[in-house]
């Protein structure tokens, strides 16, 4: 695996924050990269970032807790002395997934951007006349509204508030690319945060 290529990407972008998404035991079988090699990358580049944020799915969703995750990282070669340099965040998921899974990724991002500008935390706060205005600009929003009415509201999670306090200039790794990782990408885009995916560490 060509780590030199990854370092060149890092040096050229000069990003100050690394966000890792769901690189944890429960998803190891889905990863397209070797866990030990990722931990080597993390060890080698940790000091080059101002912040390293480690998002994971925890016990509330039936997955491992933070201590188990950290033990797994150390067992796979991460430097135990550096664990305190990471910001762990049990994020959950699924806030936009119904819309995403049905193919409305661009539309849900546009909707969330509008909600953020209008200080609305959930689609339950959208009035009928506001939906009418959105639909008049893009008829696809009528399909999106119907989907939300059937499957439940779309809302901003705690992870969104956390990301508000992350500076632009972000390197993003983890997965899954069309699921949890994409939810993080959507939130970063809504917040107008610049980021790049490091493809070597994306699954």
C-alpha positions as a printed Julia matrix, in Angstrom:
203×3 Matrix{Float64}:
   0.0    0.0    0.0
   1.47   3.36  -1.04
   1.6    5.48   2.1
   3.84   8.0    0.33
   0.92   8.94  -1.89
  -1.23   9.6    1.16
   1.45  11.79   2.76
   1.78  13.81  -0.44
  -1.96  14.41  -0.38
  -1.72  15.55   3.22
   1.21  17.89   2.54
  -0.46  19.46  -0.47
  -3.8   20.12   1.18
  -2.31  21.25   4.53
  -5.52  20.26   6.26
  -5.65  20.7   10.01
  -8.32  18.19  11.02
  -8.66  14.47  10.4
 -12.11  12.9   10.8
 -12.36   9.12  10.99
 -15.81   7.57  10.52
 -16.74   4.07  11.72
 -13.32   2.46  11.55
 -14.17   0.0   14.31
 -14.5   -3.75  14.98
 -18.14  -3.99  13.87
 -17.27  -2.79  10.36
 -13.8   -4.26   9.94
 -15.09  -6.95   7.59
 -16.36  -4.26   5.19
 -13.12  -2.28   5.07
 -11.11  -2.39   1.85
  -7.86  -1.64   3.7
  -5.88  -3.43   6.37
  -6.64  -2.25   9.91
  -3.01  -2.43  11.04
  -1.9   -0.36   8.05
  -4.49   2.28   8.9
  -3.28   2.4   12.51
   0.28   2.88  11.2
  -0.96   5.81   9.11
  -2.72   7.24  12.15
   0.37   6.89  14.32
   2.58   8.5   11.69
   0.36  11.51  10.89
  -1.35  12.22  14.2
   0.99  15.04  15.18
   0.53  16.73  11.81
  -3.13  17.53  12.56
  -4.49  20.02  15.05
  -7.41  17.71  15.76
  -8.18  14.06  15.09
 -11.87  13.22  15.56
 -12.89   9.58  15.76
 -16.6    9.04  15.09
 -18.0    5.62  15.94
 -21.29   3.82  16.5
 -21.59   2.6   20.07
 -23.67   0.48  22.47
 -26.95   2.31  21.84
 -26.9    0.74  18.38
 -25.58  -2.61  19.56
 -21.91  -1.96  18.81
 -18.78  -1.79  20.95
 -18.23   0.91  23.56
 -15.32   3.36  23.45
 -13.06   1.3   25.7
 -13.49  -1.78  23.52
 -12.82   0.32  20.44
  -9.63   1.73  21.95
  -8.42  -1.76  22.98
  -9.01  -2.94  19.41
  -7.03   0.0   18.03
  -4.09  -0.73  20.33
  -4.25  -4.45  19.51
  -3.91  -3.45  15.86
  -0.85  -1.29  16.42
  -2.09   2.13  17.48
   0.17   3.77  20.07
  -1.64   3.54  23.41
   0.08   6.7   24.62
  -1.62   8.63  21.81
  -5.22   7.64  22.63
  -5.73  10.84  24.63
  -4.85  12.83  21.52
  -8.0   11.58  19.79
 -11.48  13.03  20.24
 -13.93  10.12  20.34
 -17.58  10.81  19.56
 -20.38   8.21  19.68
 -22.38   9.64  16.79
 -25.21   7.26  15.85
 -26.58   7.35  12.3
 -29.7    7.18  10.15
 -30.86  10.79  10.27
 -31.09  11.12   6.48
 -30.67   7.53   5.39
 -34.18   6.83   4.13
 -33.92   9.74   1.71
 -30.37   8.79   0.73
 -31.22   5.13   0.19
 -34.09   6.14  -2.08
 -31.74   8.21  -4.25
 -32.44  11.73  -2.95
 -28.91  12.57  -1.78
 -28.7   15.92  -3.58
 -32.22  16.85  -2.61
 -31.78  16.05   1.07
 -28.57  18.1    1.14
 -30.42  21.02  -0.44
 -33.29  20.6    2.01
 -30.94  20.5    4.99
 -29.13  23.6    3.75
 -32.44  25.41   3.56
 -33.44  24.15   7.03
 -30.13  25.32   8.48
 -30.58  28.78   6.98
 -34.12  28.92   8.37
 -33.05  27.64  11.82
 -35.15  24.48  11.64
 -33.79  21.37  13.37
 -36.28  18.86  11.93
 -38.6   18.57   8.94
 -41.46  18.51  11.46
 -40.87  22.26  11.8
 -41.53  22.94   8.1
 -44.92  24.56   7.52
 -47.17  23.54   4.62
 -46.69  26.86   2.86
 -42.93  26.47   3.14
 -43.14  23.02   1.58
 -45.27  24.57  -1.19
 -42.54  27.14  -1.87
 -39.84  24.47  -1.98
 -41.93  22.29  -4.29
 -42.68  25.23  -6.6
 -38.91  25.65  -7.11
 -38.26  21.91  -7.55
 -41.07  19.41  -8.03
 -38.84  16.61  -6.71
 -39.39  18.01  -3.24
 -42.99  16.8   -3.4
 -41.69  13.22  -3.69
 -39.24  13.93  -0.87
 -42.0   15.32   1.33
 -44.15  12.23   0.72
 -41.2    9.96   1.55
 -40.57  11.81   4.81
 -44.25  11.7    5.74
 -44.24   7.91   5.36
 -40.85   7.1    6.89
 -40.35   9.74   9.55
 -38.74  13.15   9.9
 -35.27  14.15   8.8
 -33.39  16.01  11.52
 -30.03  17.42  12.54
 -28.29  15.13  15.07
 -25.88  15.97  17.88
 -23.03  15.21  15.5
 -24.1   18.22  13.42
 -23.7   20.57  16.38
 -20.31  19.0   17.06
 -19.21  19.58  13.45
 -20.12  23.27  13.68
 -17.04  23.71  15.85
 -14.67  21.98  13.44
 -12.59  24.27  11.25
 -12.56  23.89   7.48
  -9.62  22.07   6.0
 -10.61  18.51   6.82
  -9.29  15.14   5.71
 -12.03  12.52   5.86
 -11.6    8.74   6.1
 -13.73   5.7    6.93
 -17.06   4.43   5.68
 -19.3    3.22   4.48
 -18.97   5.59   1.56
 -22.64   5.69   0.57
 -23.97   5.4    4.12
 -22.51   6.78   7.4
 -19.58   8.51   5.71
 -21.96  10.16   3.25
 -24.06  11.49   6.12
 -20.97  13.19   7.51
 -20.14  14.56   4.05
 -23.64  15.99   3.71
 -23.4   17.73   7.09
 -19.99  19.18   6.25
 -21.37  20.49   2.96
 -24.37  22.06   4.69
 -21.95  23.76   7.09
 -19.78  24.88   4.14
 -16.72  23.1    5.56
 -13.97  22.27   3.1
 -12.92  18.62   3.15
 -11.16  15.98   1.08
 -11.54  12.23   1.14
  -8.32  10.24   1.47
  -9.42   7.45  -0.84
  -6.82   4.97   0.46
  -8.66   4.86   3.8
 -12.26   4.96   2.53
 -14.44   1.86   2.27
